Structures are given as structure tokens and as C-alpha cells.
């Protein structure tokens, strides 16, 4: 019984020591401005309309709008089967 308690306490000590190291390394190495700009660019590509190829008249639409269109198209397809 005492050995089990000692083992549990020992594991907790190791866990909290490692947790402290991880938290301190996060504070030492904050996300870079380059990473922030990449994330912002990715977010814009998912949420904005933009021209992919003007010569072929290809545009990109936001993911949310795409899901609305696909849902509407699928519901029309199901109504015609009924």
C-alpha cells in the first residue's frame, strides 16, 4: 500500500515538473509573426471569395457557402426521389 502511494506521488512530481518545463518553454518561444501571417492567410482563403484563374473565370468561395450550396443541392436530389 505504501509503495503504491509512493509511486503515485512520484509520478505526480514528474508530471508537474514536466508541465512547468513545457509552460516555461511556451513563454520563451512565442509564436512568430511569420506563423501568425500564415495562419491569417489560410483563414482568409477559407472565408473569402477570391479569383483563382481570371482567364478561365474560376473563383473560390468560402467553405461555409460551399456547404450551404451542397446541402441545398442534396436536399433537392432527395426531394425528387420521394
Backbone as a ProteinNet text record, in pm:
[ID]
protein_1_A
[PRIMARY]
XXXXXXXXXXXXXXXXXXXXXXXXXXXXXXXXXXXXXXXXXXXXXXXXXXXXXXXXXXXXXXXXXXXXXXXXXXXXXXXXXX
[TERTIARY]
81.5	0	86.6	187.1	275.5	354	393.2	465.7	379.1	251.8	159.7	145.7	129.6	117.8	246.3	361	488.7	500.2	456.2	462.2	371.7	251.5	158.3	214.2	267.1	325.3	445.2	526.4	642.6	601.9	499.1	450.3	393.8	322.9	270.1	382.1	486.4	600.1	662.1	683.4	739.7	648.2	517.8	420.8	426.2	417	414.6	548.2	656.7	786.9	790.5	746.4	744.1	645.9	532.5	434.7	495	569.2	636.1	736.7	809.9	906.7	836.3	725.8	651.4	594.9	536	480	587.4	703.6	809.8	866.4	873	923.3	825	694.2	595.7	612.5	646.1	666.7	794.9	895.8	1023.1	1015.2	931.5	923.7	781.2	739.6	604.8	593.7	471.9	455.1	515.8	575.6	642.6	541.7	583.8	499.6	472.7	571	553.7	442.5	440.9	336.4	199.9	193.6	68	17.9	107.2	65.2	21.3	86.7	45.1	-93.5	-117.6	-248.5	-357.2	-327.1	-423.8	-453.5	-350.9	-370.5	-455.6	-431.7	-511.9	-657.4	-677	-812.8	-885.1	-815.9	-876.8	-915.6	-830.5	-861.5	-983.3	-1009.7	-1126	-1254	-1242.9	-1361.4	-1393.5	-1307.8	-1329.7	-1353.5	-1418.3	-1427.5	-1298.7	-1244.9	-1126.5	-1116.6	-1045.8	-1031.5	-913.2	-940.2	-835.6	-766.7	-847.4	-793.6	-885	-845.2	-933.4	-954.7	-857.5	-871.5	-978.9	-990	-1088.7	-1216.1	-1222.7	-1337.3	-1361.6	-1254.8	-1264.4	-1247.6	-1344.6	-1337.2	-1348.4	-1302.4	-1316.1	-1418.9	-1498.5	-1599	-1570	-1621.4	-1595.1	-1649.4	-1585.9	-1625.3	-1769.1	-1806.7	-1942.9	-2046.2	-2018.8	-2111.1	-2113.9	-2000.6	-1994.6	-2081.5	-2074.3	-2157	-2304.9	-2343.4	-2483.1	-2530	-2447.9	-2485	-2496	-2402.1	-2404.9	-2525.5	-2555.8	-2671.6	-2800.2	-2811.4	-2930.9	-2942.4	-2830.9	-2831.7	-2870.7	-2818.5	-2852	-2997.5	-3050.6	-3190.1	-3285	-3250.1	-3331.1	-3326.8	-3211.3	-3197.6	-3281.3	-3289.6	-3368.9	-3516.9	-3558.2	-3700	-3749.4	-3663.9	-3706.5	-3718.6	-3650.5	-3659.1	-3786.4	-3838.8	-3956.9	-4082.8
-118.5	0	125.9	127.8	244.2	259.8	148.4	152.5	213.7	181	236.3	387.4	432.3	575.4	646.7	588.5	648.4	658.3	554.4	555.2	663.5	677.2	779.4	919.2	943.2	1073.7	1100.8	1000.3	1016.8	1052.3	986.6	1016.9	1158.6	1199.7	1335.7	1439.5	1413.4	1505.4	1517.9	1405.2	1408.9	1483	1457.8	1523.4	1674.8	1722.3	1866.4	1932.5	1861.1	1915.2	1934	1832.3	1842.4	1950.4	1960.1	2062.3	2201.7	2222.2	2350.6	2380.4	2278.9	2298.7	2335.2	2268.9	2296.8	2438.1	2476.1	2610.9	2717.6	2694.5	2795	2802.4	2690.4	2695.4	2766.9	2756.1	2830.3	2980	3020.7	3162.3	3212.5	3127.5	3168.5	3177.2	3093.8	3086.8	3114.8	3241.7	3273.8	3251.5	3235.3	3216.5	3333.7	3302.7	3405.6	3485.4	3601.9	3686.5	3617.1	3540	3466.9	3363	3291.4	3193	3260.3	3373.4	3446.9	3491.7	3538.8	3584	3466	3351.6	3232.8	3186.2	3186.4	3146.9	3243.2	3371.3	3470.8	3451.4	3422.4	3399.1	3274.5	3169.9	3048.6	3075.4	3151.7	3184.8	3265.3	3360.8	3439.7	3351.1	3254.6	3166.1	3079.8	3050	2969.3	3050.8	3180.6	3260.3	3368.2	3392.5	3499.9	3443.9	3526.3	3498.5	3549.3	3476.5	3523.8	3457	3523.2	3474.8	3378.5	3256.6	3155.9	3172.4	3177.8	3191	3282.3	3408	3501.6	3465.2	3401.4	3364.1	3257.6	3167.5	3059.7	3090.1	3211.3	3251.4	3153.9	3120.5	3030.9	3113.5	3099.7	3170.3	3070.1	3110.1	3028.6	3096.3	3012.8	3066.2	3014.7	3083.6	3040	2899.7	2832.1	2695.8	2693.2	2792.2	2793.1	2803.9	2885.5	2898	2768.3	2704.5	2576.9	2472.7	2466.8	2370.4	2400.7	2529.4	2565.7	2518.2	2540	2500.9	2349.5	2277.3	2130.7	2075.8	2131.4	2087	2112	2229.5	2260.6	2166.5	2140.1	2050.8	1908.7	1861.2	1726.3	1716.1	1820.5	1815	1817	1887.5	1885.9	1747.7	1684.9	1549.5	1448.7	1464	1372.1	1396.1	1521.9	1551.8	1490.5	1486.5	1429	1276.6	1212.3	1066	1024.6	1113.6	1078.1	1072.7
0	0	0	83.2	91.9	-38	-97.1	-223.9	-333.4	-334.8	-433.8	-416.2	-294.3	-266	-306.9	-275.4	-314.9	-467.4	-535.6	-681.6	-739.1	-685.1	-733.2	-709	-591.5	-559.5	-650.5	-674.6	-762.9	-904.5	-955.1	-1090.3	-1096.1	-993.3	-989.6	-988.9	-913.2	-909.5	-1048.2	-1114.5	-1250.2	-1346.4	-1335.6	-1424.4	-1408.2	-1285.3	-1262.8	-1295.3	-1279.8	-1319.4	-1472	-1546.5	-1692.6	-1738.4	-1672.1	-1706.7	-1690.6	-1584.5	-1564.3	-1673.9	-1718.3	-1827	-1957.1	-1984.9	-2108	-2104.4	-1992.2	-1981.2	-1991.9	-1934.1	-1942.8	-2084.7	-2156.4	-2294.1	-2384.7	-2359.1	-2436.9	-2417.7	-2296.2	-2267.9	-2333.6	-2342.9	-2402.3	-2554	-2616	-2761.2	-2808	-2806.7	-2852.2	-3003.6	-3054.3	-3198.7	-3275.5	-3387.8	-3466.2	-3548.6	-3592.4	-3676.9	-3810	-3857.3	-3983.6	-3969.8	-3859.3	-3835.8	-3827.4	-3756.8	-3746.4	-3883	-3969	-4101.8	-4188.4	-4174.3	-4249.2	-4205.8	-4075.7	-4025.2	-4072.2	-4074	-4121.3	-4269.6	-4348.4	-4492.1	-4515.6	-4440	-4452.4	-4414.7	-4309.8	-4266.7	-4374.5	-4437	-4545.2	-4662.3	-4695.9	-4809.7	-4781.7	-4654.1	-4619.5	-4606.7	-4583.7	-4553.8	-4656.4	-4752.9	-4850.3	-4990.4	-5072.5	-5215.9	-5279.4	-5378.2	-5447.1	-5583.9	-5673.6	-5810.7	-5816.5	-5865.6	-5879.1	-6013.8	-6120.2	-6256.2	-6336.3	-6354.4	-6425.1	-6572.2	-6635.4	-6776.7	-6795.7	-6699.4	-6709	-6629.7	-6572.5	-6489.8	-6375.1	-6304.5	-6189.1	-6062.6	-5972.6	-5845.7	-5732.3	-5616	-5495.5	-5405.6	-5340.2	-5249.3	-5108.8	-5007.6	-4869.5	-4842.2	-4751.8	-4716.7	-4665.8	-4586.3	-4532.8	-4644.5	-4745.6	-4859.2	-4939.4	-4954.2	-5025.3	-4956.4	-4824.2	-4750.2	-4768.4	-4771	-4794.2	-4931.7	-5034	-5169.1	-5184	-5125.9	-5134.7	-5060.7	-4944.6	-4868	-4945.5	-5006	-5085.3	-5204.9	-5270.9	-5387.4	-5348.1	-5235.8	-5190.5	-5146.9	-5084.9	-5042	-5161	-5268.6	-5391.1	-5453.9	-5451.1	-5506	-5430	-5299	-5217.8	-5238	-5259.3	-5280.9	-5410.8	-5513	-5640.4	-5634	-5539.9	-5525.3	-5452	-5369	-5288.7	-5369
[MASK]
++++++++++++++++++++++++++++++++++++++++++++++++++++++++++++++++++++++++++++++++++

